[in-house]
């Protein structure tokens, strides 16, 4: 299976023939630098998506090659926050599906039905995380009971505003429980996104940005349109369907990575840089997070319905296919819910 490639250093991405090379700017400027260290080939046939965190030069020759190979490239700024993506042109266009996707968005009943399932999937997976830590004697019982009650309210939501209110209360309660789950010094009083003001807000924002782009890449490999969403409101300059899908998988992928890195003392305060009301990962911290994030994406579980092993990244693609079946009337959509 193809994999993601992450570029954290400054340099240049270029095409030579049918190969992509990354030229490391820092090593290139050193005297007597080893050529093999300066110029690193990236195996095109092994690449699903490129994630660029450093300052990288590229040209249209490379972008044209990436389009031919159907490889998206995602860009992140100096602080590690998502800046934008270069998406190759659609190669699986379907007017029939697009019409159905728009119709489900415009029909308030059809839209709320899908949106509710996104919230229920995300809430269920959140509960699974909390129940796991309850078994480890963490004081999260009240949060579990509160989320269960709010999940009952999802059924009675008549519009998206009510549903987003329920989802917001569930999410706030869940994030407050991080104080009980994470080791001392890594608590979370309040979720603050722009900019993140402490180490946990920083990790959540960084991880969520990564997951958003992974979902975008998976949508690209299906016939879905990433700009037409159901839970989040479609808007300019964003792929809002990626936000919908990411909600389901944040507890499964991003939060699990954070719990592992913090509670196993893999991440320390030295991996963060702090400015006035601002906190972000340094390069070592980013590398640690990306390594464990990618391991999580590649982790394989046995799917009970499909009767075969699937990676977590493949589960996101599978979620796209399930949504497609719902939109064309083949099978009612049920969001991914952890069964273990």
N, C-alpha and C positions, 0 to 999 in steps of 0.2 A: 504494500500500500504506500502511496506517496506520503511525504511528510512536509511539515513546515520548516522553513529555514529562517533563522533570526540573525540579523546583522546589527551589532552594537557598536562597532568601531567606525571611525570616519574613513572615507575612501571613495572609490569609484566602482560602479557596476557597469560592465561593458560586455558587448557581444563580440566574439571573434569566431566567425564561421557558425557552427551549430553548437557553440559552447558559451556559457555565461561565466565570466570571471569577476571576482571581487579583488580589487587592488587596494591594499591597506596603505593609507596615506602616511601614517606615522612611521611604519617600517620602511616605506619607500624613501623617506627622507634621511634615514640612518645611513652612515657610511658603511660600506662593505656588507650591506644587507643581503640576506639569502634570498635569491629570486623566488624560490618555492614558497617563502613566507610572505613575500610581497603580493604574489599573484596566486589566488586560490580559486580553482575551478569549482563551479556549483553544478552538480549533475542534473541537467534539465529534466530528464525523464523521471527523476526521483522527487521533484518539487511539486507540492500542492499549492503553497502560497509563500510569498516572501514578506517578512516583517522587518522593517527598517527603523532602527532606533538611533543610529549615528547620522552624521552629516555626510550624505552620499550624493555624488554626481552621477547622472545618467543622461542618455540621449534618446531621440526618437527611434534610432536603430534598435536599441535594446527594447523599448516599449513595443515596437512592432513584433519583435521576436517573442516577447512574453504573450502578446495577443495570439500569435500563431499557436503557442503551446498551451494557451488557456490558463495562464498563471496570473492570479491577482497579486498586487503588491500593496502592502499597507504601510503607512508612514506614521511615526510617532515623534513628538517633539522632544526637546532637550530634557523635559521633566518626565518623559515616559507616557504622556497622554496622547490619545489618538488624534491625529491631524486630518487624515483623509486616505483615500484609496484610489489606485488606478485599477479599474476593472476592464478586462478585455470585453469586446463586444459580445452580446448574447449569442450563444451557439446552440441553444435549445429553445428557440422562440415558439410560443404557442398562443395564437390569438384566442383560441377556444378557452384555454385556462385563464388568460388575462381577463376576458369578459366575465367569467365566473368569479374570479377573485374580486373584481370591481363590484359586481352585483352583491356579493356577500358583504362587502364593506358598506355599500349604500343602503342595504336592507338592515334596519336597526335590530330586528329580531335575530337575523342570521349572524350579524356581527357580534352581538352580545353573547350569543351561544358559544362562539369560538373564544371570545375574550375571557369568558368565565372559565373555560377549560384551561387556558394559560395560567390563570390565577390559581386554580385548584391544583394544577401540576406543580407549580412553584411552591405553594403552601404545603403540599404533601411532602415534597422533598426537604423542605425546611424542617417539618416535624420529624422526619427520619433522622436528621442530624441531631436535633434536640433529644430525641429518645435515646440515641446512641450515648450521648453524654450524661443523660439521666442514669443510665446503667452504670456509668463511671462515678456515680455519687455527686454529680454536679447539681446545683440547686436551680433547676430549670422547670420544675413541675408547674408552677403558676403560668409560665410562658406557654407551655404546652397546652394547658387547659384554655388559656385565652385564645390561642390560635385555632384550636378546635371549634370554639364558639363562633369565631369570625368566619371560619370556613362554612359553617351552616348558613351564615348571612349571605354568602355568595349566591345561593340559589334564589334569594328573594330580590336581588338587585335588578332594577328595571332599566337602568341605563348605565353608560360607561362611567359617568361621574360617580355614581354610588359605588360601582365596582372598584374604581381607583381608590376611593376612600377606604374600603375594606382592605384592599391590597396594601395601602399605605400603613394602616394600623398593624397589620400582620408583620410587615417588614420592619417597622420601628420596634415592635416588641422583640422580634428575633435579633435585631442588632444590639438591643440593650442586653440581651442574654450573653453576648460575647464577653461581658465583664465576668461572668461565671465560668465560661468555657476556657478562655485564654489565660495564660500564666500572668502573674503580676507584672504590671508595667505596660501591658498591652491592652488596656481596657478601652471601651468605646462608650462615651457618654451620649453622643449624638452623631448621627450620620451627616457629615458635611462633605460635599463633593467638589465644589469649585471655589477656592482650591482646598484640597484635603489638609486638615490642620494637625493631624497626629499620625502616628505610624500605622494604625489599623485602618483609618480612613484612606490613607495612601495606598495600602495593599488592596483594599476593596476596589478603589477607583482604577488602579493599575490592572487588576485581574478582570474587572468587568469590561474594560476597554479591549483587552485581549480576546475575551470571549465574544464580544460583539463582532470583532473582525473575523473570528473563526466561523461564527454563524453566517456572516455575510459571504464568506468563501463557499460554505456548504450550500447556501441558497443559489449562488451563482451556477453551481453544477446541477441545478434542477430547472424546471420551467416556471418556477414562482417568480413574481416580480417583487424585489426587496423593498420597494417604496410604498407598497400598499399593505397596511397593517390593520390589526383589529383591536388590540388592547391599547397600544400607544397610538396617539393621533398622528397620521401621516403629516409630514411637513417638508419644507424646503431644506436641502442640504443634509439630509440624513436618510439612512436606509432603515426605516422604522420597523419593518418586519423582523430585522435582526434583533431589535430590542425586545420584541415579543418572545422570540425563541430563546433569547439569552436568559429571560426570567426563569424559565423552567430549569436551566442547567447551571445557574449560579450556585445554588446550594450543593450540587453534585460535583462540580469541578472547581470553581473559584474558591468557595468557602473551605472545601476539603484541603486545598493546597495551603490556604492561610493557616488553618488549624495545625497542619503538619509542620509547617515552617516555624511557627511561633512556639508551639508546645514542645517540640523536639529541640528547641534552642538552635535551630539552623540559621535563623535570622536574629540578629542582635541590633542594638541601637547604632552600632558602628556602620550598619548597612544603609543608614538613612542620612539625608542631608536636610537640615532645618533652616528655614529663613523665617522672616516675620510672618506669622500666621500661615505658614506654608511648610509642608513636609513632602519629600519625595525620595525615591530609592536612588542610591548611587549606582555606579556601573556594576560593582560586585553584587549588590542587592538585586539588581535587575537580572543578572545572570542566574543567580540562585532561584529566583522566582520562575523565570522562563524555563529553566531546566526541569523543575518539578511540575510546572504547568504542562509542558510538553509530554512528560511521562504520564501525567494523568490522562491526557487526550488519547494516548496510545494504549492505555490500560484496557484489557479485554475482559468482558463478562459474557456468560452464556445467556442468550436471549430465550426465554421460555416459549414464546409464541413462534419465533422464527426457527427455533431449534438449531441455532448455530452461534458461534462466538462473534461478538461485535465490539469494536473499540468504542470508547466514549465519543470520539469524534464521529464515528459512523452512526452513533445513536442520534446525533444532531441531523445528519443527512436523512436518516430514517424518519425523523420527526417531520421533515419537509415532505417526504413522500406520503405520510399519513395525512397531512394537511391537504395535499393535492387530491387525494382520494375523496376527502370530505367535500372539497370545493366542486368536484365534478359529479358528486352524488353517488359515489361507489360505496363508501363506508364512513360511518359517523366518526368524527375525530375524537380521540381520547389522548390526552397529553401523556408524555412520559412520566411515570411515577416509579420511584425506586421500590423494588419488591423484596429487597433483602434487608 
